[in-house]
Amino acid sequence: MANKVLVVLEQREKIIKKSGFEALTVAVGLAKQFNTEVEAVIAGGEISNLADVGKYGVSKITHLKSFEFENYSSSGYNDSISDYAKEVNAEFIILPNTAMGKDLAPRLAVRLNAGCIMDSIDYEIKNGEVTLTRPVYAGKALIKVKFKSQIKVFTIRPNVFKAIKNDSGSPSDISVREVTSPNLKTRVTSFKKSDGKLDVAEAEIIVSGGRGLKGPENFHLIEELADSLGAAVGASRAVVDAGWRPHREQVGQTGKTVSPSLYIACGISGAIQHLAGMSTSKFIVAINKDKDAPIFNAADYGIAGDVFEIVPKLTEEIKKLKS
Amino acid sequence: MKIAVCVSHVPDTATRVKISSDQKSIDSNGVTYVLNPYDEFAIEEALKLKEKNEGTPEVILLSVGGDANKETIRKALAMGADSAVLLKDDNPRDSAGIAKALSEEIKSLGCEVVFFGKQSVDYDNSITGQLTAEMLGYNCVSVVVSLNIDENKVTAETEIEGGREVVETELPVVITAQKGLNQPRYASLKGIMAAKKKTIEEKTAASYENLTEVSSMLMPPPKQPGRIIGTDSSAVPELVRLLREEAKVI
């Protein structure tokens, strides 16, 4: 039997994040083919939904607990989690490719002398070897990558693998380990929430605006459509560079690469850097005056017309549907 | 105090990617290479730190790769860095291999502050800074949008999902720069002239065996051409119907 698959989950405000359940699903699939076991580990303070792990076919979870772990500490999480991975002889360590996953995965890899592959969107197993597929050049191309190391760390892109419930019927085995005096050389001292809005990196639906909106004062049209759909607001590089919108909303090669189930591009012509950042969205809608704009080549559905007329009408129709 | 800035030489973001005949990398014919966009924020932050300390620290650029990197290093020198070291290896390295070369050089130079761009826009791994820090045993804050270094104390803000975290740590530290950290300066004519005279020291990169290996590169599956369903707001009800019944996403 091969060595274990270990999933590193992430909590925010005491709740395990959804992207962690997606990682569990990948781990269960991998373990089945290697005929091995999966377990989960999480660092945090109080966590309210530890038992949810069982719903995804993983019954064993270890909670590395300290009130100092309520917020992320790269040094503390790395020490505790890498020690745990060694203790259980994990061969595969899987994390979601979130801000925390991106920060922590390479550190764990150094501690474990493991290869580290980021942002995987697919995996295959042939002759007992795992090959991961991941986007490069912001999605303009894909590479298939293999490990040459004995221990393997990888992250999976959020929203790509569906978290599959798998009630194997085994009772949840939750063990809590108190971490005394964690290594807090580097620690988060506070979190500043950005005005209560959803983040493009995690949203199921994104409504993005570009230069076609003509000015920052017209972005309320995008915000209203986003609100009606429970979506995050995104922006093109042009409007971020012009100072109309904050950088955290930028989608594209020098912004965020996103894969929501629905992406609505309003007044965005579709520069190659933008297309690279959003073309893995499951469904793309483009609303743009210029019927020859490249965004229509990436879109599933398009309306080649005036954003100022179409966007408010779309908001109205969505509201009708939801009421 | 010495400051290192690690820079990479990458295809311009406007590049249309074609795959080379080895089926493992891009065809570099006709591709314009540039200083990695995020590295500009890293260099600017290093120069600001030098200016704040009245010019005492030396800003040293480090890059891993072949002779082609020199062009990018010159551009970075023109912004105002003091010197540069090219760690030569013509063979492709994975991120950990690059980090290994950088960490060995940083150790021998004794740099206490090390800047990176948060990711290179070619392989998009976003891990070389963290790997280097871990190999050196340095503290590290990634994806930084605001930074203050006061004597030994480091306070940074980093961008995460839904907000910003305030992170505290100490020197020695590796910082990876996110867009928004500062406004990178343009190279002045004087800077460009001065950069021509600066020497780029060349060294063989510390040896390393890759822990990962690219087996192939491929283009993403082609997308079915979309449908333009109208030219004004009368198409909206049909769009909503399609999203609901065909795409099933709302």
Interface residues (C-beta under 8 A of the other chain):
Chain A: R12 N71 Y72 S74 S75 N78 T98 A99 M100 K102 D103 A105 P106 R107 A109 V110 R111 A114 G115 C116 I117 M118 D119 T131 P135 V136 Y137 A138 G139 K140 A141 L142 I143 K144 V145 K146 F147 K148 S149 K185 T186 R187 V188 T189 S190 F191 K192 K193 S194 K197 L198 D199 A201 E202 I205 L229 P246 H247 R248 Q250 Q253 T254 G255 T257 S261 L262 A271 I272 Q273 S279 T280 K282 F283 I284 V285 A286 K291 F296 N297 A298 A299 D300 Y301 G302 I303 A304 G305 D306 E309 I310 K313 L314 E317 I318 L321
Chain B: P11 T13 A14 T15 R16 V17 I19 K24 I26 P37 Y38 D94 S95 A96 V121 D122 Y123 D124 N125 S126 I127 Q130 L131 A133 E134 M135 N139 C140 V141 S142 V143 V145 E157 T158 E159 I160 E161 G162 G163 R164 E165 V166 V167 E168 T169 E170 Q178 K179 G180 E209 N210 L211 T212 E213 V214 S215 S216 M217 L218 M219 P220 K223 Q224 P225 G226 R227 I228 I229 G230 T231 D232 S233 A235 V236 P237 L239 V240 L242 L243 R244 A247 V249 I250
